[in-house]
Amino acid sequence: MSRKFVIVAVGLLVLLALPFLAWNGLVEAADASSYDMLLRLSPRRQGAAQKQVVLLAVDDNTVNRYGPLPLNRAVLASALDSVASAKPSVLVVDVLISEHTQEKADASLADALGRFPKVVLASALEPGSDATASRWITPLPDFQSRAYAIGHVHIEPDRDGVARSLLLTKANQRSRYWALGFEAFRAAIGAEGSPIEYSNRVVVAKRSVPASQSSGRLLWINYGGPEGTFQRVSVASVLEGRVPLSAFTGKVVILGVTAQGAGDRIFTPFSAGVGMSGIEIHANIFATLLDGAYLSPLGPVSELILLLAIVAAVTAAAWWRKGRSLAAVAIVGIVVIPVFSYWALRAGLIIPVASCLVTHVSASLVCFLGQTRFIRRQLGEAVQGRKEYAFRLQAVAHEIKTPLTAIHASSQLITDSDVPERKKEEIAQRIFKESGRLSGIVTTFLDVERISAGALQLQRQQVELAAVVSEASERAQLLALKKEITIRKVLETVTVPGDSELLEYAIYNLIANAVKYSPNGSSITVSVRSDPRFASVAVADQGCGIEVAEQSRIFERFYRANKHREERESGTGVGLALVKEIVTQHGGRIEVDSQPGKGSRFSLFLPRECER
């Protein structure tokens, strides 16, 4: 398995796993928590809206002093009369006033609302049942007549119960209302007429709000801080004159209930055990719009591209410099992703931190595993290479033992004074012949190894196979005579392009093996045949044969059949591997047909024309 294949496989594996890694409930929850943490770490935004908003709260002190909830409308009207005298710019009422109470109290509240230049009132959508449709809970007609606009107060938390966004519009079968904070924004900037809607934005008085139609006009709330970020005044303190009315002059006043037990509290990214009051959330919505502090999450395509870029970066690190930088990239990525996401959030872009980190860590882990597998394979190859090197040395030592023994014995005889001169000349000739044979063996082994490594080109020429077979048979004749084995030759005249020395070595090796594993007095047949495409050399013996299960392995280096090991025949298991290597380098193939106890037939098939 090549390194390139491992890297590509790693990339494809992580790519296929992306939907399961980045878009599952657990990771999405972690993305939301990461967003909350980065939002809390961001510096407090000091926009114009924070100074322009005053929260008028029906708090616990007001309830204790002026009665239980819902607060008497006459009391509320009295407080609003005082606030109206300070000439605020907009009054936003985050209280549903859809039912009649005391006629006089309702009238006084309607009169108080009429004293404000612009009033935004609240509405709510009541879900329907199977038999009835949903319906809007809207202010009483007397109150609506004093209103600049009516906005919905629905803020739906995410699955973890935290409110991070809202839909700017809500509708049933009959009516649609914009959000209360959005209508307050329109009133504050003096917008006239309905908002102009486009597919990807809403335009109000030439100010663009990025809320796409495909998302249902979803707006992310850019919270300026925890509860208490905006100035807050108690209704009780207004009624008792404990606050200067100038605090309301020119301001956007948001009236609502903050008393404990009122139920108007929702958890936000800044909540710590207690939810944020509704008027504080509406103030943050208003501030997001007025300050233009919009937050935009990555779209599905952009997020996919980002995750693919992370996978590509990790994969490149695994590939570059053989993976030496992979550990550094893995560690740096864990730090860079949150830091990058933090600065992106300050610029208004929401990055899915957990999805990026999970993808990064997963890709790094898979690359590490692939790298470990590759290194282990390389180490195994190195160990195997050392073993093969040792075996090759043994093989060379074994092959050169015979000529060395002959040279050693002959050199002793040639120095003996009793040996006639004529005999000494014969011994000298034998030493010369055996030394040449020794040199040829060493050269052949080295050439075969170099051919296997691709470092030696074959010395191709037109080779007469019959002549090569005859030469190899003559070399093996001495071995055959010792066992009284007859070597028969059936030769056709045919030429092939090849290296005659290496082909002779391969054929000699097959004949020598046949002699070695054949019984005394048997015969060996060496034949040369041809067809239009191939010339074949076959060596058939009457020896012990090879088990079927072992026939596929006998061409492996250093493998020896069980029967040969049991019979303690000398050999290293290198010969057939070298024969196969020589034949393969010639563009041919080698086949074996053997039956245990009946002998074996080895066939070499060589192309008659040189392959391009």
C-alpha positions as CSV (number, residue, x, y, z in Angstrom):
1,M,0.0,0.0,0.0
2,S,1.7,3.2,-1.2
3,R,1.9,6.4,0.9
4,K,-0.2,8.2,-1.8
5,F,-2.9,5.7,-1.5
6,V,-3.0,6.0,2.3
7,I,-3.3,9.8,2.1
8,V,-6.1,9.6,-0.5
9,A,-7.9,7.0,1.5
10,V,-7.7,9.1,4.6
11,G,-9.2,12.1,2.8
12,L,-12.0,10.1,1.4
13,L,-12.8,8.5,4.7
14,V,-13.1,11.8,6.5
15,L,-15.0,13.3,3.6
16,L,-17.6,10.5,3.8
17,A,-17.8,10.8,7.6
18,L,-18.3,14.6,7.5
19,P,-22.1,14.5,7.7
20,F,-21.9,12.3,10.8
21,L,-19.1,14.2,12.4
22,A,-20.2,17.8,11.9
23,W,-24.0,17.6,11.7
24,N,-25.3,15.6,14.6
25,G,-27.2,16.7,17.6
26,L,-24.3,16.4,20.0
27,V,-22.0,18.5,17.9
28,E,-24.7,21.1,17.1
29,A,-25.3,21.5,20.9
30,A,-21.5,22.0,21.3
31,D,-21.5,24.6,18.5
32,A,-24.3,26.5,20.4
33,S,-22.4,26.3,23.7
34,S,-19.2,27.5,21.9
35,Y,-21.1,30.4,20.4
36,D,-22.4,31.4,23.9
37,M,-18.9,31.3,25.4
38,L,-17.3,33.4,22.6
39,L,-20.2,35.9,22.8
40,R,-19.6,36.2,26.6
41,L,-15.8,36.7,26.0
42,S,-16.4,39.4,23.5
43,P,-16.0,43.0,24.7
44,R,-19.2,44.7,25.8
45,R,-20.7,46.6,22.9
46,Q,-21.2,50.3,23.6
47,G,-23.6,51.3,20.8
48,A,-26.0,54.2,20.5
49,A,-29.0,52.0,21.5
50,Q,-27.7,51.3,25.0
51,K,-27.8,55.0,25.8
52,Q,-31.2,55.5,24.1
53,V,-33.1,52.7,25.8
54,V,-34.7,52.9,29.3
55,L,-36.5,49.9,30.7
56,L,-39.6,50.7,32.8
57,A,-40.1,47.6,35.0
58,V,-43.1,46.3,36.9
59,D,-40.7,44.7,39.4
60,D,-41.2,43.0,42.7
61,N,-41.1,46.3,44.6
62,T,-44.0,47.6,42.4
63,V,-46.0,44.5,42.9
64,N,-45.5,44.6,46.7
65,R,-46.6,48.2,46.9
66,Y,-49.3,48.6,44.3
67,G,-51.0,45.2,44.1
68,P,-50.6,41.8,42.4
69,L,-50.2,41.0,38.8
70,P,-51.7,42.0,36.4
71,L,-51.1,45.5,37.7
72,N,-54.1,47.7,37.9
73,R,-54.3,49.7,34.6
74,A,-55.1,52.9,36.5
75,V,-51.8,52.6,38.4
76,L,-50.0,51.9,35.2
77,A,-51.6,54.8,33.5
78,S,-50.5,57.1,36.3
79,A,-46.9,56.1,35.9
80,L,-47.1,56.5,32.1
81,D,-48.6,60.0,32.5
82,S,-45.5,61.0,34.4
83,V,-43.1,59.4,31.9
84,A,-45.0,61.0,28.9
85,S,-44.4,64.5,30.5
86,A,-40.7,63.9,29.9
87,K,-41.3,63.6,26.2
88,P,-39.7,60.2,25.3
89,S,-39.5,59.3,21.6
90,V,-41.1,55.9,21.7
91,L,-43.1,53.8,24.2
92,V,-42.9,50.0,23.7
93,V,-45.4,48.1,25.8
94,D,-44.3,44.4,26.4
95,V,-47.6,43.6,28.1
96,L,-50.7,42.1,26.6
97,I,-53.7,44.4,27.0
98,S,-56.2,42.4,25.1
99,E,-59.0,42.1,27.7
100,H,-61.3,44.6,29.3
101,T,-60.8,45.4,33.0
102,Q,-62.5,48.3,34.9
103,E,-63.9,50.8,32.3
104,K,-62.3,53.8,34.0
105,A,-58.9,52.1,34.3
106,D,-59.0,51.1,30.7
107,A,-59.9,54.6,29.6
108,S,-57.1,56.2,31.7
109,L,-54.6,53.8,30.2
110,A,-55.8,54.6,26.7
111,D,-55.5,58.4,27.4
112,A,-52.0,57.8,28.8
113,L,-50.9,56.0,25.7
114,G,-52.3,58.8,23.6
115,R,-49.8,61.2,25.2
116,F,-46.8,59.4,23.6
117,P,-45.7,60.4,20.1
118,K,-45.2,56.8,19.1
119,V,-46.5,53.6,20.8
120,V,-45.7,50.0,19.9
121,L,-48.0,47.5,21.5
122,A,-47.6,43.7,22.0
123,S,-49.5,40.8,20.4
124,A,-49.2,37.0,20.7
125,L,-50.1,34.1,18.6
126,E,-52.3,31.5,20.4
127,P,-51.8,28.0,19.0
128,G,-54.9,26.3,17.6
129,S,-56.1,22.8,18.3
130,D,-57.1,20.2,15.8
131,A,-60.5,21.7,15.5
132,T,-59.6,25.4,15.6
133,A,-57.0,27.5,13.8
134,S,-54.4,29.6,15.6
135,R,-55.4,33.2,16.5
136,W,-53.7,36.4,17.3
137,I,-54.2,38.0,20.8
138,T,-54.2,41.7,20.0
139,P,-54.7,44.9,22.1
140,L,-58.2,46.2,22.6
141,P,-59.4,48.6,19.8
142,D,-59.1,51.7,22.1
143,F,-55.5,50.9,22.7
144,Q,-54.8,50.0,19.0
145,S,-56.1,53.4,17.9
146,R,-53.2,55.0,19.9
147,A,-50.5,52.6,18.4
148,Y,-47.9,53.4,15.8
149,A,-47.5,49.6,15.3
150,I,-48.3,46.2,16.9
151,G,-45.5,43.6,17.2
152,H,-45.3,40.0,18.2
153,V,-43.5,39.0,21.4
154,H,-42.6,35.4,20.4
155,I,-39.0,34.4,21.2
156,E,-38.6,30.7,20.7
157,P,-35.5,29.2,22.4
158,D,-33.3,26.6,20.7
159,R,-33.5,23.0,21.6
160,D,-31.3,23.6,24.6
161,G,-33.7,26.2,25.9
162,V,-31.5,29.2,25.1
163,A,-32.8,32.1,23.0
164,R,-30.2,33.1,20.5
165,S,-32.4,34.3,17.6
166,L,-36.0,35.2,16.7
167,L,-38.2,35.3,13.7
168,L,-38.9,38.9,12.6
169,T,-42.3,37.9,11.4
170,K,-45.0,35.5,12.6
171,A,-48.2,34.8,10.8
172,N,-51.4,32.7,10.9
173,Q,-53.9,32.1,8.1
174,R,-55.1,35.7,8.3
175,S,-52.5,38.1,9.7
176,R,-48.8,38.7,10.0
177,Y,-47.0,40.8,12.6
178,W,-43.4,41.9,12.8
179,A,-41.4,41.4,16.0
180,L,-41.9,44.0,18.8
181,G,-38.3,45.0,18.8
182,F,-38.3,45.4,15.1
183,E,-41.4,47.7,15.3
184,A,-39.6,49.7,18.0
185,F,-36.7,50.1,15.7
186,R,-38.9,51.3,12.9
187,A,-40.6,53.8,15.2
188,A,-37.2,55.0,16.5
189,I,-35.8,55.8,13.1
190,G,-39.1,57.4,11.9
191,A,-39.9,54.8,9.2
192,E,-43.1,55.3,7.3
193,G,-45.0,52.6,5.5
194,S,-44.3,48.9,5.5
195,P,-40.8,47.4,5.3
196,I,-39.6,46.5,1.8
197,E,-38.9,42.8,1.6
198,Y,-36.3,41.1,-0.6
199,S,-35.3,37.4,-0.7
200,N,-32.2,38.0,1.4
201,R,-32.9,41.2,3.4
202,V,-35.5,43.6,4.6
203,V,-35.1,47.4,4.0
204,V,-36.4,49.9,6.5
205,A,-36.0,53.6,5.8
206,K,-33.0,52.8,3.5
207,R,-31.4,50.6,6.3
208,S,-30.9,47.0,5.3
209,V,-31.6,44.2,7.8
210,P,-30.0,40.8,6.7
211,A,-32.9,38.5,7.3
212,S,-33.5,36.0,4.4
213,Q,-36.9,34.8,3.4
214,S,-35.5,31.2,3.2
215,S,-34.8,31.3,7.0
216,G,-38.2,32.8,7.8
217,R,-36.6,36.2,8.4
218,L,-34.5,34.8,11.2
219,L,-32.4,37.4,13.2
220,W,-29.6,36.5,15.5
221,I,-29.7,38.6,18.7
222,N,-26.4,40.2,19.4
223,Y,-26.7,40.5,23.2
224,G,-24.8,43.4,24.6
225,G,-24.3,41.7,28.0
226,P,-26.2,40.1,30.9
227,E,-29.3,41.3,32.7
228,G,-28.8,45.0,33.8
229,T,-26.9,46.1,30.6
230,F,-29.7,48.7,29.9
231,Q,-30.8,51.4,32.3
232,R,-33.8,50.2,34.3
233,V,-36.4,52.2,36.3
234,S,-39.0,50.8,38.6
235,V,-42.7,51.8,38.0
236,A,-42.9,52.3,41.8
237,S,-40.0,54.8,41.8
238,V,-41.8,56.8,39.0
239,L,-45.0,56.8,41.0
240,E,-43.2,57.9,44.2
241,G,-41.1,60.5,42.4
242,R,-37.8,58.9,43.3
243,V,-36.4,59.2,39.8
244,P,-35.9,62.3,37.7
245,L,-38.2,62.3,34.7
246,S,-35.5,63.7,32.6
247,A,-34.1,60.1,32.4
248,F,-36.9,59.4,29.9
249,T,-36.5,62.5,27.7
250,G,-35.9,61.5,24.0
251,K,-35.5,57.9,25.0
252,V,-37.1,54.6,23.8
253,V,-39.0,53.4,26.8
254,I,-39.8,49.6,27.0
255,L,-42.4,48.8,29.6
256,G,-42.7,45.2,30.9
257,V,-42.9,42.9,33.9
258,T,-39.7,41.7,35.6
259,A,-41.2,40.6,38.9
260,Q,-40.3,37.0,40.0
261,G,-43.0,34.5,39.2
262,A,-44.4,36.5,36.2
263,G,-43.0,33.8,33.8
264,D,-41.6,36.3,31.4
265,R,-38.0,35.1,31.6
266,I,-36.0,33.2,29.0
267,F,-32.4,31.8,29.2
268,T,-29.9,33.5,26.9
269,P,-26.2,33.1,26.3
270,F,-25.5,35.4,29.3
271,S,-27.9,33.7,31.7
272,A,-26.4,32.1,34.8
273,G,-29.1,30.1,36.6
274,V,-31.9,32.7,36.0
275,G,-33.4,33.7,32.7
276,M,-33.3,37.1,31.3
277,S,-36.4,39.3,31.5
278,G,-38.5,39.9,28.4
279,I,-38.0,43.6,28.3
280,E,-34.2,43.1,28.5
281,I,-34.3,40.7,25.5
282,H,-36.5,43.1,23.5
283,A,-34.0,45.9,24.3
284,N,-31.2,43.7,22.9
285,I,-33.2,43.0,19.8
286,F,-33.8,46.7,19.3
287,A,-30.1,47.4,19.9
288,T,-29.0,44.8,17.4
289,L,-31.1,46.5,14.8
290,L,-30.4,50.1,15.7
291,D,-26.6,49.6,16.0
292,G,-26.5,47.4,12.9
293,A,-24.6,44.8,14.9
294,Y,-25.8,41.9,12.9
295,L,-24.6,38.3,13.3
296,S,-24.6,35.9,10.3
297,P,-23.9,32.2,10.5
298,L,-22.1,30.4,7.7
299,G,-24.5,29.0,5.1
300,P,-24.5,25.2,4.5
301,V,-22.3,25.5,1.4
302,S,-19.8,27.8,3.1
303,E,-19.7,25.6,6.1
304,L,-19.0,22.6,3.9
305,I,-16.2,24.4,2.1
306,L,-14.6,25.4,5.5
307,L,-14.7,21.8,6.8
308,L,-13.3,20.5,3.5
309,A,-10.5,23.1,3.8
310,I,-9.7,21.8,7.3
311,V,-9.6,18.2,6.0
312,A,-7.4,19.3,3.1
313,A,-5.0,21.2,5.4
314,V,-4.6,18.2,7.7
315,T,-4.2,15.8,4.8
316,A,-1.6,18.1,3.2
317,A,0.3,18.1,6.5
318,A,0.3,14.3,6.5
319,W,1.6,14.3,3.0
320,W,4.2,17.2,3.2
321,R,7.6,16.2,4.4
322,K,6.4,12.7,5.0
323,G,4.1,13.9,7.8
324,R,6.7,15.5,10.0
325,S,4.5,18.6,10.4
326,L,1.3,16.6,11.1
327,A,1.6,16.9,14.9
328,A,2.3,20.6,14.8
329,V,-0.7,21.2,12.5
330,A,-2.9,19.1,14.7
331,I,-2.0,21.0,17.9
332,V,-2.0,24.5,16.2
333,G,-5.4,23.8,14.7
334,I,-7.0,23.2,18.1
335,V,-5.8,26.6,19.1
336,V,-6.3,28.5,15.9
337,I,-9.9,27.4,15.3
338,P,-11.4,28.9,18.5
339,V,-9.2,32.1,18.1
340,F,-10.3,32.5,14.5
341,S,-13.9,32.0,15.5
342,Y,-13.6,34.6,18.2
343,W,-12.4,37.3,15.8
344,A,-14.9,36.2,13.2
345,L,-17.7,36.7,15.7
346,R,-16.5,40.1,16.5
347,A,-16.7,40.8,12.8
348,G,-20.3,39.5,12.8
349,L,-19.6,36.0,11.4
350,I,-20.6,32.9,13.4
351,I,-18.2,30.0,12.9
352,P,-19.4,26.5,14.0
353,V,-16.4,25.9,16.4
354,A,-17.3,22.4,17.6
355,S,-18.0,21.2,14.0
356,C,-14.6,22.5,12.9
357,L,-12.8,21.1,15.9
358,V,-14.4,17.7,15.6
359,T,-13.5,17.6,11.9
360,H,-10.0,18.8,12.6
361,V,-9.4,16.3,15.4
362,S,-11.0,13.4,13.4
363,A,-8.9,14.1,10.3
364,S,-5.8,14.4,12.4
365,L,-6.5,11.2,14.2
366,V,-7.2,9.3,11.0
367,C,-4.0,10.7,9.4
368,F,-2.0,9.7,12.5
369,L,-3.4,6.2,12.3
370,G,-2.6,6.1,8.6
371,Q,0.9,7.5,9.2
372,T,1.5,5.0,12.0
373,R,0.4,2.2,9.6
374,F,2.7,3.5,6.9
375,I,5.7,3.8,9.3
376,R,5.0,0.3,10.7
377,R,5.0,-1.0,7.1
378,Q,8.2,0.8,6.3
379,L,9.8,-0.6,9.5
380,G,8.6,-4.1,8.6
381,E,10.0,-3.7,5.1
382,A,13.3,-2.6,6.6
383,V,13.4,-5.6,8.9
384,Q,12.5,-7.9,6.1
385,G,15.1,-6.3,3.9
386,R,17.8,-7.1,6.5
387,K,16.6,-10.7,6.7
388,E,16.6,-11.0,2.9
389,Y,20.1,-9.4,2.8
390,A,21.3,-12.0,5.2
391,F,19.7,-14.8,3.3
392,R,21.1,-13.5,0.0
393,L,24.6,-13.6,1.6
394,Q,23.9,-17.2,2.6
395,A,22.7,-18.0,-0.9
396,V,25.8,-16.6,-2.5
397,A,28.0,-18.4,0.0
398,H,26.2,-21.7,-0.8
399,E,26.5,-21.2,-4.6
400,I,30.2,-20.3,-4.5
401,K,31.1,-23.1,-2.0
402,T,31.5,-25.8,-4.8
403,P,33.9,-23.9,-7.0
404,L,35.9,-22.7,-3.9
405,T,36.2,-26.3,-2.7
406,A,37.4,-27.3,-6.1
407,I,39.9,-24.5,-6.3
408,H,41.2,-25.2,-2.8
409,A,41.7,-28.9,-3.4
410,S,43.4,-28.2,-6.8
411,S,45.7,-25.7,-5.3
412,Q,46.9,-28.2,-2.8
413,L,47.5,-30.8,-5.5
414,I,49.4,-28.5,-7.7
415,T,52.0,-27.9,-5.0
416,D,52.6,-31.6,-4.5
417,S,56.0,-32.6,-6.0
418,D,54.8,-36.1,-6.8
419,V,52.1,-34.9,-9.2
420,P,53.3,-35.1,-12.8
421,E,53.7,-31.9,-14.8
422,R,51.0,-33.0,-17.3
423,K,48.6,-33.4,-14.4
424,K,49.6,-30.1,-12.9
425,E,48.6,-28.4,-16.2
426,E,45.2,-30.1,-16.0
427,I,44.8,-28.9,-12.4
428,A,45.8,-25.4,-13.4
429,Q,43.2,-25.5,-16.2
430,R,40.6,-26.7,-13.6
431,I,41.5,-23.8,-11.2
432,F,41.1,-21.3,-14.1
433,K,37.8,-22.8,-15.1
434,E,36.4,-22.9,-11.6
435,S,37.6,-19.4,-10.8
436,G,35.8,-18.2,-13.9
437,R,32.7,-20.0,-12.8
438,L,32.9,-18.4,-9.4
439,S,33.2,-15.0,-10.9
440,G,30.2,-15.7,-13.1
441,I,28.1,-16.8,-10.1
442,V,28.8,-13.7,-8.2
443,T,28.2,-11.5,-11.2
444,T,24.9,-13.3,-12.0
445,F,23.6,-12.8,-8.4
446,L,24.5,-9.2,-8.4
447,D,22.9,-8.6,-11.8
448,V,19.7,-10.3,-10.7
449,E,19.5,-8.1,-7.6
450,R,20.1,-5.0,-9.7
451,I,17.5,-6.1,-12.2
452,S,15.0,-6.6,-9.4
453,A,15.7,-3.1,-8.1
454,G,15.4,-1.7,-11.6
455,A,19.1,-0.6,-11.7
456,L,20.3,-2.9,-14.5
457,Q,19.0,-3.0,-18.1
458,L,18.9,-6.4,-19.8
459,Q,21.5,-6.8,-22.5
460,R,19.0,-7.8,-25.1
461,Q,19.9,-9.5,-28.3
462,Q,18.5,-12.3,-30.4
463,V,19.1,-15.5,-28.4
464,E,19.0,-19.0,-29.8
465,L,17.1,-20.9,-27.1
466,A,18.3,-24.3,-28.2
467,A,21.9,-23.3,-27.8
468,V,21.3,-21.7,-24.4
469,V,19.4,-24.9,-23.2
470,S,22.3,-27.1,-24.5
471,E,24.9,-25.1,-22.6
472,A,22.9,-25.2,-19.4
473,S,22.4,-28.9,-19.8
474,E,26.1,-29.5,-20.2
475,R,26.8,-27.5,-17.1
476,A,24.3,-29.7,-15.2
477,Q,25.7,-33.0,-16.7
478,L,28.2,-33.5,-13.9
479,L,25.5,-33.3,-11.3
480,A,23.4,-35.8,-13.2
481,L,26.2,-38.3,-13.7
482,K,26.7,-38.6,-9.9
483,K,23.0,-39.7,-9.6
484,E,23.0,-41.7,-12.9
485,I,20.3,-39.4,-14.2
486,T,19.7,-39.0,-17.9
487,I,19.1,-35.6,-19.3
488,R,17.0,-35.8,-22.6
489,K,16.7,-32.8,-24.9
490,V,13.8,-32.1,-27.3
491,L,14.8,-28.9,-29.0
492,E,13.2,-26.7,-31.7
493,T,15.1,-23.9,-33.3
494,V,13.7,-20.6,-32.1
495,T,15.1,-17.2,-31.2
496,V,13.9,-14.7,-28.6
497,P,15.0,-11.2,-27.6
498,G,16.8,-11.5,-24.3
499,D,20.0,-11.7,-22.2
500,S,21.6,-15.0,-22.9
501,E,23.7,-15.2,-19.7
502,L,20.7,-14.6,-17.5
503,L,18.4,-17.0,-19.4
504,E,21.1,-19.6,-19.2
505,Y,21.3,-19.1,-15.4
506,A,17.5,-19.5,-15.1
507,I,17.4,-22.7,-17.2
508,Y,20.4,-24.1,-15.4
509,N,18.8,-23.5,-12.1
510,L,15.7,-25.4,-13.2
511,I,17.7,-28.3,-14.5
512,A,19.9,-28.4,-11.3
513,N,16.8,-28.4,-9.1
514,A,15.3,-31.2,-11.2
515,V,18.5,-33.2,-10.6
516,K,18.6,-32.4,-6.9
517,Y,15.0,-33.6,-6.2
518,S,15.0,-36.6,-8.6
519,P,15.7,-40.2,-7.6
520,N,18.9,-42.0,-8.8
521,G,18.5,-43.6,-12.2
522,S,15.6,-41.4,-13.3
523,S,15.4,-39.1,-16.4
524,I,14.9,-35.4,-17.0
525,T,13.4,-34.0,-20.2
526,V,14.3,-30.5,-21.3
527,S,12.3,-29.2,-24.3
528,V,12.1,-26.1,-26.4
529,R,8.9,-25.4,-28.3
530,S,7.3,-22.3,-30.0
531,D,4.1,-20.8,-31.2
532,P,3.5,-17.5,-33.1
533,R,3.7,-15.4,-29.9
534,F,5.8,-17.3,-27.3
535,A,8.7,-19.7,-27.1
536,S,8.7,-22.1,-24.2
537,V,11.4,-24.0,-22.3
538,A,10.1,-26.9,-20.1
539,V,12.0,-28.9,-17.6
540,A,10.2,-32.1,-16.5
541,D,11.5,-34.6,-13.9
542,Q,10.4,-37.7,-12.1
543,G,11.1,-36.4,-8.6
544,C,9.2,-36.0,-5.4
545,G,6.8,-33.4,-6.7
546,I,5.2,-30.4,-4.9
547,E,2.0,-30.3,-2.8
548,V,-0.8,-28.3,-4.5
549,A,-1.1,-25.9,-1.5
550,E,2.6,-25.0,-1.8
551,Q,2.8,-24.5,-5.6
552,S,1.7,-20.8,-5.3
553,R,4.5,-20.0,-2.8
554,I,7.5,-21.8,-4.2
555,F,8.5,-18.6,-6.2
556,E,8.7,-16.5,-3.0
557,R,12.1,-15.7,-1.9
558,F,13.6,-18.1,0.8
559,Y,10.5,-20.3,0.7
560,R,11.2,-24.0,0.7
561,A,8.6,-26.8,0.3
562,N,7.9,-28.8,3.5
563,K,9.1,-32.1,1.9
564,H,12.4,-30.5,0.8
565,R,13.0,-29.3,4.4
566,E,12.1,-32.6,5.8
567,E,14.5,-34.4,3.5
568,R,17.2,-31.9,4.5
569,E,18.1,-31.1,0.9
570,S,20.6,-28.3,0.7
571,G,19.2,-25.0,-0.6
572,T,18.1,-21.5,0.4
573,G,14.8,-21.1,-1.4
574,V,16.3,-18.3,-3.6
575,G,16.8,-20.1,-6.9
576,L,13.2,-20.2,-8.1
577,A,12.6,-16.6,-7.0
578,L,15.5,-15.5,-9.1
579,V,14.3,-17.6,-12.0
580,K,10.9,-15.9,-11.9
581,E,12.6,-12.4,-11.6
582,I,14.7,-13.1,-14.7
583,V,11.7,-14.3,-16.7
584,T,9.5,-11.4,-15.5
585,Q,12.2,-8.9,-16.6
586,H,12.0,-10.6,-20.0
587,G,8.3,-10.0,-20.2
588,G,7.5,-13.7,-19.8
589,R,6.0,-16.0,-17.1
590,I,6.8,-19.2,-15.3
591,E,4.3,-22.0,-14.6
592,V,4.5,-25.2,-12.6
593,D,2.6,-28.5,-13.0
594,S,3.4,-30.9,-10.3
595,Q,1.9,-34.0,-8.6
596,P,3.4,-35.3,-5.3
597,G,5.3,-38.5,-5.9
598,K,5.1,-38.2,-9.7
599,G,7.4,-35.3,-10.5
600,S,7.2,-31.7,-11.6
601,R,7.2,-29.7,-14.9
602,F,8.5,-26.1,-14.9
603,S,7.7,-24.1,-18.0
604,L,9.2,-20.7,-19.1
605,F,7.2,-18.7,-21.6
606,L,9.2,-16.0,-23.4
607,P,7.8,-13.5,-25.9
608,R,9.2,-13.9,-29.4
609,E,9.1,-10.2,-30.0
610,C,10.3,-7.5,-27.7
611,E,7.4,-5.8,-25.8
612,R,7.2,-2.1,-26.2
